[in-house]
């Protein structure tokens, strides 16, 4: 009877693994077929993962599963509109002004230093910038129908994931043995914290950047103050350097135009108020629920994901790096318990020294015995 029960459990385990393998194989095949919209699917997955607690909170407040999922989807939809529409509107209405500013730059700039004057050719840089801006405008116009379809797919998929997310989660974890499910939970927790840091924390910091940058650019007399503030807010998603990527070109423009006072003003106030202050004022207050991923690793994941996967890599890159770091931490805790790296090294050195001393003692004892025998 016992043998039959053991055989049944083994057969059920094998069946579970086979089904898991079939799901993985079909998932790879489906991913290959849906390659063109894979970025949209991944974005919907990550956003749904962040919004699932919201949907659960709404259900606990009396809404049905369907209504709660619809409300959370509407929140995600409005958030996506709030993030992307300002950039599209700014590019559409301000592109001609940007082209005029770039066109108005001189072809040659004279820089005086240490009593010597040097002429710097900027005509080629100017032509490259004009070509890039014109090409970006044309590409955006041609891509608008495709973007509209992908956005609709994003909304539909987000609703489906929120509605059936629990079922999908249970199916994903079913083949994992119970002894290893704590690892899965730890990785899932790190993934949730990382996505929270990417979406919630970064969006909040970007909103603060917009609120600070717009009055600053307006007070300094810039015509496209709102556009510049929106670009600065979006640049906040770039780790480490952030809005400095906007402040530096503006400062350089004033230097090229010969307006050193404006260059010093925007360079100082821009770096302090726009690039530095939002991180200090907002990030620490929300960071308690984030993954605590070091800025250097976040930057590696951001740049690597961006260059490898495109725009979706901005989210997927840091997420993969964070999950990898969590896996390494789990392995270190499993092998080394709570000992620090220096303690492990010292323990290994002491063990090696004891082994060497024992070996020397045994060698001396053997030599002594050999000498006595010879005598």
N, C-alpha and C positions, 0 to 999 in steps of 0.2 A: 504493500500500500504506500509506504514511504517512498519507495523507488519510483512508483508511478507518479506521485505528486512532484518529485524532483524533476522527472522527465517532462512533465507538463509545464512546469515553470521554465525549464530550459527552452522548451519549444516556443513558449510565449515570448521569452526574451529574444530568441532568434527571429521570430516573426516581427517583433517590434523593430529590431535593427534593420531587417530587410525593408520594412515599410519606410523607415527613416531614410535608408539609402535611395529608395525609389523617389521619395519627396525631394531629396537633394539633387538627384539626377534630373528630375523634371524641372526643378527650380533653376538649375544651370541652363537647361534648354530654353526655358521660358525667358530667362534673362538675356540669352542670345537673340531671341526673336524680338524682344522688347528693348533692344539696345538703344534705340533712338530716344526712347522716353524713360530710360533707366534712371537718369538724373531726377526727373520729376517724381518717379516712384520712390526713390531714396529720400527725397525731400519730404514727401508725404509721410513716409514711415517715421522719420525723425520728428516731424511736427506732431504727428499722432501720439508718439511716445511721450512727448512733453505735455500734450493736452489730455491724456488719459486721466490723470488725477483731477483735472477740472470736470471732466465728464462724470467721474465717480462722485465728486462733490455735489454736482447737480442732481444726480440720481438719488443720493442720500437726502436731498432736500425735497423730494417728493416727485420729481419728474420721472417719466418712463425712460427706459433705455434708449428708445428711438428719439424722444424729444431731447434728452440730455446730449445725445450724440449730435443732433442737429444744432443745438445751441453752441456746443464746443466747436463744431465745424464753422459756424458763423463767426465765432471769435477768431479762429485761425484765418478765415477768409478776410475779415476786416483788418487783421494784423498784417497780412501779406499786402493788402492794398495800401495800408498806411506806410509800409516800408518801401515798396517799389514805385508807387505812383509819383511821389515827389521827384524822384530821379528822372523818370520818363518825361514828366511835365517840364522840369527844368531844362533837360536836353532839347525838348521841342521848342520852347519859347526863347531860350537863351543861346542857342547854338550860333545864330548869326552874329550876336554880339561878341561871342568868344572868337569867332573867325575874324571879325573886324579888329579886335585887340591884337591878335597874333599877326595879322597883315600889317598893322601899323607899327610893328617893331622895326627898328633900323637894321639894315643888312650888316652893319659893322659897328662894334662898340669899342671905344678907347678906354683902357684901364691904366691909370697912373699909379705906380708903386715904386718907392725908393728912388724917386727922381727920374724914373724911366717910364715912357708911355708905350703900351702895347696895344695893337689893334687885333681884336678878336672877331673872326667871321662867324656870324650867326645866321646867315642866309640859308645855309643847308638845313640847320635845325628848324628854322621857320618853315621851310618848304615841307619837311618831314611832318611837322605838327599839323600843318594845313591838310596834307594828304591823309593823315590819320583821322582827323576830325571829320572830314568829308566822307571818308570811307565808313566811319562808325555810324554817321547819320544814315547813309544809304543802306547799310546792313541792318540797322534797327528798323527802318521802314519796311524792308522786305521780309523781316522776320516777325512782324507784328501778327499776321494771321496764324502762324505756327505757335507763337507764344500764347495767343488766345486759346487755342485748342489745348495746349499743355496746361494752361491755368485751369481750364474746365476739368481736365483729367485729374489735376491735383485736388480740386475741391471734392469731386466724386469719390476718389480713392481715400481721401482723408475721412470722409463720412463713413465709408465702409470699414475702415480700420478702427475707428472709434466705436462703431456699433458692434463689431465682432472681434475686437482686440483681445478680449479674455480667451475666447475660443482658440484664436491663433497662438496665443502665448502658451496655453495648456498643450496644444498639439506640438509646439516646438520643443517643450521641455519633457514631453512624455518619453522619448527614447533614452533620456539621460538617467543613469543609475542613481538611486537615492543617495548613495555615498558621495556623489560628485555634484549634487544639486546646490550645495552651498557655494561652490565655485561659480556656477551659473548665476546665482543670485547676486554674488559680489560683483561679477562683471556687469550684470544688468543695472545694479545700483550705480556703478561708476559711469556707465553709459548715460543713465538718466541725469546724473549730476553734470556730466559734460555737456549734454544737450541743453540743460537748464542754463549753464554758463554761456553757451553760444547764443541761445535765443533770448532768454529773459534778461540776463545780465548785460549782454552786449546791446540789446535794443534799448534798455533803460539808460545805459551810458550814452548811446547815440542820441536819444531824446534830450538828455541833459546837454550834450554838445550843441545840438541845434538851438536850444534855449539860450545858451551863452554866446554862440557864434553869431547869431543873427543881430542882436543889439550891438555887438562889437563891430561887425562889418558895416552896419548902418551908421554908427557913430563916426566911423572913420571915413565915411563918404563914398563907399563903393556902390555903384549902381545896381549890380546884381547881388545885393547882400543876401537875399533869401536863397538864391541859387548856390552861392558860396557856402552858406550855412548848411544847406542840404548835403552838399558834397563832403563837407567836413564831418557831418554826422555819419555818412556812409563810410568814410575813411576810418571811422572809429572801429569798424569790424576788422581792420588790418592790425594784427597784434604788434606790440612794441612801438612801431613807428607811427601808426594811426594818422591823425590829422596833420602831422608834420609833413606828410607828402603833399598837402595843399599849401601849407604856410610857406614852405621853402620855395616853390615856384613863384608865389606872389612876391615874396621878398626879393628874389632874383630879378623879377620883372622891374621892380622899383629901382634896383641897383643899375640895371641896363638902361632904364629911362633917366638915370642921373638924379633921382629923388632919394637921397640917402636918408633923410629924416623920416620919410614914410617907410623906408625899408627897415630901419631900426625899430620904429613904432610897431609895425605889424609883426615883425619878427619876434619882438619881445612879448608883446601882449598876446599874440597868437599862440606862441608856444606855451605860455604860462596859463592863459585862460581857456583856450580851446583844446590844446593837446594834452595838458597836464591836469587841470582842475577837475574835469568830469571823472577821470579815473580815481582821483583822490576822494572826491565827494560822494560818488555813487557806488563804485565797485566794492569798497569794504563793507557797506551796509547790506549788500546782497550776496557777498561771497561765501557766507556761511553754508549755503545750500549748493555751492558749486563744487566741482571736482578738485579744486586746489591744484590744478595742473600748472607746473612752472611755466613762466612766460616763454622761455627758450624752447621748451618742447611744444608749446602751443604754436609758436611761430614755425617750427619745423613741420608740424602737421598741417598748418595753414598753407604754407608755400608748397610743400610737397603735394598736398591734395589738389591745390589750384592748378599746378603745372601738369599733373597727371590726369586728373578727372575733369578739369574745367571748373565752372562756377560751383557745382555741387561739392567739389573737393574742399571748399571753404568750410563745410560742415563735416563731411566724411573724414577728411584728413585728421583734424584734431580728435575726432571721435575714435578712430582706429588707434592713434597714438595713446590716448588715454586708456583704452581697454588693454592695449599691450602693456602699459606701465602697471596696470592693476594685476595683470597675469604674472608679471615679473615679481611684484610684491607678494602675491599669494605663494609663488614658488619659494621666495626667500623666507617667508614666514614658516612654510612647511619644512624647509631643510634646516634653517638656522634658528628657529624659534624666535626669542626676543633679543638675542645677542646682536650687538652692533658689529659693524665691519671690522673696526680696530680690535674688538675683543676676540673675534674669530681669528684674525691674523695672529694675535698674541698667543691664543690657545694652540694654533697650529705650530707656531715657532717653539712653544714650550714642549709640545708633543714630539716635534722633530729633535729637539735637544735631548729629551729623555731617551729617545730611541738611539741617538748617536752615543750617549753615555753608556747605555746598556750594551750596545755593540762593542764599544771600546773595552768595557769590562770583560765581556765574554772573550774578546780577542786576547786580552792580557792573561786571562785565566788559562786559555788554551795554550798560549806560549809558555806559561809557567809549567803546565803539565808536561808539555813536550820537552822542556829543558830537564825536568826531573827524570823523565823516562830515559832521555839520552845519557844522563849521568848514571 
